[in-house]
Amino acid sequence: MTVATRHIPRHAAPPPTGAWVSVRRSAGTRILVLPVSAILGIVSTRLIVGHFGTATYNQYLLLIGIGSLIPFADLGMAAALMNAVSASQDPAHDPHVRRVLTTAIRVLTGSAATIVLVTGVITVAGWWPRLLGAGLLPHSGPAAAALCAAMIGISIPSGIGQRLWTGLGRNHVPIALLGLQTPVVLVCLIGIVTFHAPGGSYLPVIPYVVTFVISAGSTLLAGKQIGPVFWGALRDAPRLRSVRGGKVFDVAWPMLIQLIALPIAMQTDRLLLSHFSNLKNLAEYNLASQMYIPVYYVISAAGIALWPIFTKARVGGSHAGVSPMRMSIVFGGAAAAVCALLSLASPWLAAWASGGRIHLGIPLIVSFSIFMVFQAMKYPLGMYMTDARGLRFQAVMIVLLLLPVNLALSWYLAIKIGAAGPVIGSAVGVYFSQVVANWVYVRRALRA
């Protein structure tokens, strides 16, 4: 059973109030969480450096970053879950939702077991120092790395809750819950420092454990919202022979391709500058990225809230009449306004953050602003295209257009113009492969 693909009328009405409420809640929650997390993160940094030393802090940063190396660990199950839940009129009693959830639990459990197994092999073989380099502490570092990687695997199935909340149209709930991670980690650090507990090398394990506990709690709370289906799927998941799961891979595989390809396209800018430019340009890029990346966090939080809205529109639910094209313009305009204010304040922000040692040029500031506007415009369009056909189209555009254009142009411009080069390359790639291409796709879909 697959999600229907009935499209909304060409002359769609403006987005209903419910759509904007969902967007505002998600964006507002993210805006509230970001500064609190940033401030408490600085306090945590001071505690670690002051009581355990720079080497321990370097390992801490190294190990808490390894989770970002496997963003595809959910194997695209998020798309299947959110589509199934948001398309259902009664997800608590929908047999299709139960079958999809059963399959998702099985796949994510398998993914978790695989990561734990690979972690064991790497640990026994003694490969952690070779993989992670000199930033790993010589004696206890490999064991700490193994525990972090194992927790990443164990935590994968607990991420189901976040997808259920989003499918239910309450994306702000997991944002708020996960916002508790930084305060809880800080409390743990204060306790360790106060009681002079040993084992500073294992500090990176704490954020992973806290995230797992919060995610598991979020999943249980989300499960209560769809009680009969959720508990039924938990009972069905181990019964591989007697209970069939739902059809998920028609949307999972193109989502998986995006989860693999997008980080490659977006996270190579620093590598290109490191290899083909100089440390000055790399420092400028890093500082500008820190300034503008919170804009993207807010955009993504607001954008993902549109997934269930547009899914309901596709299947002719109560939200038919939502226009992704108009929302794309609104998102782009809002991002432009925020980036304009940020750009005006950038000389003071850069001077304060770097102690006056790093100056951000106008090309870099303008490039990041345009990049954020394109990222904002793509979200409503992409969230409309979350059926199997739309996800396939997005995956093809990313692989055939975004990756080659972004990497080639970023490499060339990094050599020619420095820090702004990779940002321009990323912006051009996103504009043609995710703004223009998706705009054409959605326009044709609205005419169908």
Order of alpha helices (4+ residues) and beta strands (2+ residues): alpha-alpha-alpha-alpha-alpha-alpha-alpha-alpha-alpha-alpha-alpha-alpha-alpha-alpha-alpha-alpha-alpha-alpha-alpha-alpha-alpha
